[in-house]
Amino acid sequence: MDSLSRLRGLVPSLANSAQLDSLYGSAELTGELTGNMDRLGLTGFLRANDVRLATQSVAGIRGTIQLADLTKQPAGSLIFGADTVMLGP
């Protein structure tokens, strides 16, 4: 199973990566879906800990998500902050 399949569309540097199932750590998304199936929105908070991808790691990630029209043409904002980022060996 490719744990990065949905993430590849959001992070351009992962688009051509051949790494499969190499994303480690824990994450929690809490939020609220609003609207109906014709126009569904999402507002939420993301927390992730000890995220690793190959030699890159982040001790903690916190962020907010506000997305509109998830069912047809998603648009909105993803605002994140990170703590203790390691980008290489």
Buried (B, 14 or more C-beta within 10 A) or exposed (E): EEEBEEEBEEEEEBEEBEEEEEBEBEEEEEBEEEEEEEEBBBBBEBEBBBBEBEEEBBBBBBBBBBBBBBEEEEEEEEEEEEEEEEEEE
